[in-house]
Every structure is written in C-alpha cells, then in structure tokens.
Amino acid sequence: MSLKTRGIVFATFFGSCLIVGLLVAALTTDNWVQSNAKRNSTESQGRIHFGLFGGQKHLNVAYGWRVHEINVLDVLRDEPDVMSYWLWFGTTIGTGLGALSGAVGAVASVLKSSSASKKTGTMLILFVSNFLSGLSQLLSFVCWLIQFYQYLTHNVLLEDDRKNNWSSQGLASLGTSFYFVVAGILVVIINIILLTVAVKMERRERNRVLEPLTDEKNQGAIMLY
C-alpha cells in the first residue's frame, strides 16, 4: 500500500474519532428535545429541555423562575404517555453502538495505515465497523424522530404540570444533541467514501505491479519458443 493510500485510510481515523466524540456528546448532553410551555396566565412562562437521561424544567408563574431537574428514567417508568420506553431504548442503544463501532473503526484505521501489508482483513474490519456505526446511528435517528413526532410534539410535561394548566402542545423542537447523531451519520458516509477511494487506489497499485511481471513472463515464453 502506497503512502498516499495509507494517508487516505488514516484520514478515516479522524472521522472515527469525531464520530465517537459526537455520539458521546449526544449521550451525555441534555438537549435531545427543547420546548417552551405556556399557561392560562400570560405572565406565566416555561422552558423544558432534556436528553436521554436527564434534563431541566424552568417554570415561571409570575413569581420568578423555578428550576426542577428531570429524571428521564423516572418519566419512562411513571408516565409512559409522555415517552415510549422502546423508542427511547432504540435511540440509546443505537447511539451507544454507533460510538462503539466508531472506536473500533478508529483502531482499525491506525493499524491499516501504519502497515504496508496488502492483506484485506483490516480493510474489511474498517468497512464493517463504519457500516455498523452508520446503521446504529440511523436506528437512533429514526427512533427519536418517531418519539418526537408521536409523543413529544404533543407534550413534554409531567401530569402534575398539566393538571396545573401548563401546556407544551406544538411548542417542542429537536435539540442539538439529536443533531450530533445527524452529523455522525454524515461523517460515516465520508469515511466510507474515503475507504472506497483507498481500495480502488490499492487495486490500481497492485495491477501496476503485476503488469511488468506479466510482460516479463510473456517475453520469456517467446524466447523459449
């Protein structure tokens, strides 16, 4: 494998590291959904945001802002009408597996780019890890979109808040944590394109080496004849 081809493969290392960083950020930040909230009184205001595990609720009933922590696992357990557990589970597993596959891809890209060997095993691992990362992130993307449009656009508030005349109907939007997954999918596509280019270059290099050998054999056969 030439230095140029190894350089292209090594470029996917940075892409894989970026994927891991984006997905870890998606798992640990509390902004998968954000929403305003309103009440009968025009002086009352509310803002809610949460991620896959936690978040915050800011409510102002004209006496000042009050901040309340949100435990998403408690919401899933106690109020299944707010969020679907299985859609949340698909989102979480997809994001986690995407990050894990990205880490495998990062290690494989270093091994492949640091070796002049033409063995295809490491390249296969690179393709598989990137495809798995992309599929896992796609699972996360689809599950959260369904969660958002089927549940969260209608309500992100707990039952106690709704009984107190708070509403978030039509006020929610997708947060930055969700778009980290979107960015991760785009990086996977770039990685796969780079790997495809590297494979084509490697085949071209191999053919270039074999052509003179074939010509020498033909000339030897002619001389014997």
Secondary structure, 3 states (H helix, E strand, C coil): CCHHHHHHHHHHHHHHHHHHHHHHHHHHCCCCEEEEEECCCCCCEEEEEECCCEEEEEEECCCCEEEEEEEHHHHHHHCCCCCCHHHHHHHHHHHHHHHHHHHHHHHHHHHHHCCCCCCCHHHHHHHHHHHHHHHHHHHHHHHHHHHHHHHHCCCCCCHHHHHCCCECCCCEEECHHHHHHHHHHHHHHHHHHHHHHHHHHHHHHHHHHHHHHHHHHHHHHHHHC
